[in-house]
Amino acid sequence: MGAAPRVTVYWFSQTGQLLESVSAVTDPLEKAGWDIRKVEITPRMPYPFPWPVRRFFGVFPASVDPAAAPEITARPPVPVDDDADLIVFAFPVWYLAPALPMRALVGAEPRAFAGRPVVGLVACRNMWYSAALEVRRLLEAAGGHYLGTIAAVDTASAGITFVTTLRWLLAGKREASWGFPRAGVPDPELDRLADLGELLAETDASAEQVRTVLAAQDAAPVNPPLAAADLLAGRAFRFWGRGIRRRGPAQRKALMGVFVLWLSGAIFAGLPVVVITRLLFRSGFDAAVARRLTSVVARLAEVPE
């Protein structure tokens, strides 16, 4: 009988939600005897939680800047010569991009991923597509072999999650109140991830078998209207971010105010338009989104931004 598979998990989480999702997947692996090593990534200058409103919006320009990379520490340190059979890259989403500390990890420690099979694991409100594409591009540029994404989302309606997510991020209140449900990834989603973990535990951790399980179990279900809105907004966010970063302090503050107004309008008007378009042209809409996702994946895998 061979040695138990080894998995190294790199993760960063302000709220704890991502670690819940990581544990949902890895607990069945540990029960099956797999060796799980978790490495927490922390910024040397901590980001606040709950977020003050100005800091929440103030981190936007850096979040959508591919070159932005805060100083980080890893606990325990990134192994010099990791012999893991599988790497899990667990990340939250900031402004449709991977959170800054996790982006910084790839730049600071590319050797952790070079030549290794990697699975992305994301926990967020509902839009993870642009962030997962960037993660794939970053990891493949570092020499990693990207096997696929596991996505855990808040399954409540977009209107509900808009309220509950902001309440959680800005006020630190996650529990159900005033008729609104608990914020974040719900128990049924965690159960789905646990089922996925149990199926992975039946494999030998080889890249082929892991990739097969992820695909067969639809580990990252695609919601076409949200995917379309995400990809469109991701491009717009990068445009806004470049414009804000190029301005002086006074202009930057004014332009951030304009961005917040634009973002509010996009949330309340843009997504309903996308949903209605899909209702009217469902098959063509879904096919167009699928083509777009495929083309973006191929482009990002080949050409860094």
N, C-alpha and C positions, 0 to 999 in steps of 0.2 A: 504494500500500500504506500502510495507516494505521500510526500509532505503536504500538509494542509495549505491551501492557497493563501497568499498574503495580499492584503489590500492596504494601500496608503490613501487616506482621505485628507485633502487640503480644504479647509473651510474658513469662512469669515461670516459672522452674523452679529448684528446689533441687537436684534429683538429676541433671538433664540429660535425663531421659526425655522430657519434653515437647518439647525442642528436637530430639530424634531424630525425633519424629513430625512436627514442623513441617518439618524438612528432607526427610522422605520425600515430603511433598506438594509442597513448593516446588522441590526440585531438578529435577523434570521441567519445571516452568514456566520455570526459569532456562535450562535447556538449549534450550527452545523460544524463547528470546529475551525472555521477560518480565522486567520490571524489578522486582526483589524488594527491599524495604527492611524490615529487621528492627529493631524497637525493643525493647530489653530493659527491663523494669520491675523495679526493685530497691527493697526497703524501706530507708529510711534507717537503721533499727535492724534489722540482719539477723536472720532466723530461723535457728536453728542446724541444721546437718546434719552427721552424724546427730543426731537429736533426743534430748536427755536425756528420760527418761520423764516427769518432772514438767512440762517445757516442752511435751511432746507433748500431754498431756492439758490442760495449762493454757491452751492456745490455743483450746480448744473453745468457751468462752462467746462469745468475740469472733467466731469463725468463723461461728456461726449467728446473729449479730447484724447485721441489714441495715444498721444505722447505723455499724458499726465500719469505720474507714478509716485505716490507718496512713499515715504520711508516706512518699512514694515519690519516686524519681527515675527519669527515662527516659534511656536512652543508645542512640542520639542523642536529643536533645530531641524531644518531640512536635511535628511540623510545624505551623507557624502556619496555613498554608493548604495542606493536603495535597491533591494532585490525583490521588490513587490511584483506580483504577477499582474496587478491591475491598479491603476490610479483613478481615484474619484476626485474630480475638480468641482467642489460645491460652492455655488455663488448666488448671492442675491442680485437683484436688478435695480440699478439707479438710472433713472431717465433713459430707459430702454437700452442700457449698456451694462456690462458686468461691473459690479461694485469696484471702486478704485483699488482697494487693497488686494483684491484677487487679480486684477489686471497687473498690478505692480509685481505680484509674485512671479508671474510668467517671465517678465522682463528681468527680474533679479535672479531667478533660479531656473533658467531654461533647462539645465542638466537634469532637473527633477522629472522632466517629461520626455526628454530626448530618447527616442527608440522604444518608448513604452506605450502600451494600450491605455487609453484614457476615456473615461465616461464623464460627461458633464451632468451635474445635478443642480437644478435651479428650483427655488421656491419663491413665489412672488404673487402679486395680486392677480394678474391674468395675461399680461403681455411679456413674453419671454423670448420671442422669435429673433429680434435684432440682436439681443444680448447673447443668445446661444450661437448665432452665426459669428459674432465677433470672437467668442471664446474658441470656437472651432478654428478660426483663422489664426488666433494667437498660439494655440497649442500646436497646430500643424507647422507654423513658422518656427516653433521651438524644437521641432523634430518628433512630436508626439503622434501617435496613431489614434485618431479620434474615432471611437466606436459608435457614438450616439449620445442622445440627451435623455435624461429623466426629468420630467417637469411636473411640479406640484403647484397647483393654483388654488386661489379662493374661488369656489364654485358658485357663490351667490351672484345675483345679477350685477351688472356693471354699475347701476345706480346705487345699489346697496353698498357695494365694496368701495365706491368712491367716498362715501361717508365714513364707513368703518375703518378703512385704511388710513385716511387722514386723521381721524380721531386717535388712532393707535400711534401713528408716527409723530404727530404734533403734541398730543396730550398724554401719551403713554397708557391710554385706556383701551384694553383689548376685549374685555369681557362684554357679554351681551347687555344692552341697556336701552331704554327708551324705544323698545320695539325693534331695535336693530340686533342682528346676530353677533356672535363673537367674531372678531376680525381674524383674518389669516386663513391658512390652509386648514380645512376642516378634517374631522376624524375619518370620514369615508375616503378622502384622498390619501391620508396616512395609511389607511388599511390597504388601499390599492398599491401603495409603495411597498408595504410589508409583504403582500402577495408576490410582487415582483422580486423582492429579496429572497423569498422562499424558492422561487423558480431558479434564480441565479445560484442559489446554494446547491442545486442539483447538478450544476455544471462543474467543469474542472478549471474555470476562470480563464480559459483560452479566449483569445480575441474573437474567433469564429463563433464559439458558443454564446459568448456574451452578446455579440451583435445580433445573433439570431433571436435570443430571448427578448431583447429590447424591441426589435421589429415586430415579433409575433405578438407581444403584449401591448403594443402601441404605448410605449413608455412615456411618450410626450405627445399626447393627443393634440391635433391641430384644429383650432376653431377658425374657419376661413375668414369671417368678418374681422375678428381680432387680429389675425395674422396680417390681413391687408392694411388695417389701420396702423398696426405696429410698424410695418415696413415703410409706409408713407410717412408716419410721424418720425421714425428714426432718421430718415433723410432730412426732414425739416429740423429736427433737433441738432443735427450736425451743422446745418446751415446757420441756425441761430447761435450755436456755440462758437463757431468761428467768428461771426460778426461781433459778439460780445467780447471775446478775448482780444480782438484787435483794437478795442477802444480804450481810451484813458479812463481813470477812475470815475470821474463825473459822468461821462457818457455811458460808461458801463452800467452804472446804477440806473440811469434813465432807461437804457435799453433793456435791462432786466425787468423793469416795471412793464414795459411794452410786451416782453415775452410772457410774463405772467398773465396779462390780459389775453394775449393770443392763445395761450395754453388753455385758459378757461373756456374760450369760445370753441376751440377745437374739441375739447372733451364733450361739451354739451351739444355741439352741432355736428361735428365731424363723424363720430361713431354712428349716430342714428342714420346719417346719409349712407354710410357703408352698409349697415344692416338692411336698409330698404333696397339698396342696389342688389344685394344678394338675394333678397326675397323675389325680386323681379327677374333676375337673370342667374338663377342658382347654379345650373350646370356650367355655364360659361364663366361665371365668377369664380367658382371653385377651381376650375381648370386653369384660369389665369393666375390665381394665387399659387397653385401648385407649381406652375411653370416659373413664376417669379422666385419662389423659395428655392427651387432647384438651381436656377441660374445664379442666384446670389450665393448659394453654398459653393458652387463651382468657382465663381469669381473670387470669393474671399479665400478659398483654399489655395488659390494660385497666386494672387496678387495682393500684397499687403496694402492697406489704405495709406 
